[in-house]
Amino acid sequence: MRFEFIFMSILVINSGSASLKYKLFDNDEKEIKQDNFTDVKDRDKIFKKILRQIADLREIEAVGHRVVHGGDKFIQPALVTIN
């Protein structure tokens, strides 16, 4: 029987009011890539640039996004679902 190691990564995004940061981690939580964009005016343009920097999106297993203010409803980390 042959086993293949499948490399997967985790993308974490932090979109602030005027900045957009990301870090890409490997299976061992080692940082692979990161960037920090400040004075962001066009979020679509910057996000596309991030996706180009990552290159192979098929390797991303999970995505996390930091939300600073969840109001009274979200007072701890929550899993985002379709509902």
C-alpha positions, 0 to 999 in steps of 0.5 A: 500500500502506498501513502501520499502526503497531501500538502494542505494550507490554511489561509487567514485574512484580517480585513481592517477599515483601511488595511488587508493582511493575510497569512498562509500556514502549512499543516504544521502551522508554519507560516508560508506566505504573508503580506500586509496592504495598508491604505487600501482603497480598492479591496477587490484589487488587493484581494485578487493580488493576494490570490495571485500571490498564493498561486495554487488555491486548490491546496487551501484546506481552510480559510479564517477571517478575523471579525472585530465586532460581532455585537451582542450576538457573537461574543466568542469565535463562531463557525461560519455556515450557510445558515 
